[in-house]
């Protein structure tokens, strides 16, 4: 099993793996209301 990394805004650090921030405004690969967690295999 590998390791994944995620950069996040410290304001949202109370729940850094929720994906709720992307649900508020939508993102590159998700629509509004759809929580998405963006990860990377490299730092």
N, C-alpha and C positions, 0 to 999 in steps of 0.2 A: 504494500500500500504506500502511496506517495504522500508528499506534503504539499499543501496548497497555501497560497498567501492571499491576503486581501488588504488593500489600503482603504481606510475609512476615515470619515470626519470624526474628530474627537468629541464633537457635540453628540454624536450618535453612539458613543462607546458603551452606553448602558446596555445595548443589545446589538453588538457588532455583526452577528451572523443572522439577523432577522430578515434582511432584504426589504424591510418596510420603507426605507428611504426611497428606493427606486419605484415603489408602488405609488408614492405621492405624485411624482411628476412624470413618471415613465422614464425610459432610458433607451439606450442604443438597441437593445434586443427585447424589450418588454413594453407593454401598453400601460396606461394609467390604471391603477388598481391591481396590478399584477406584480407581486413581490418577486424580485430576482436577486440572486447572489452572484456577483461577479468575482471570479477567482483567477489566479495565475499560478503556473507551475514554477515561475522564476520570480525573484524579488524585484 
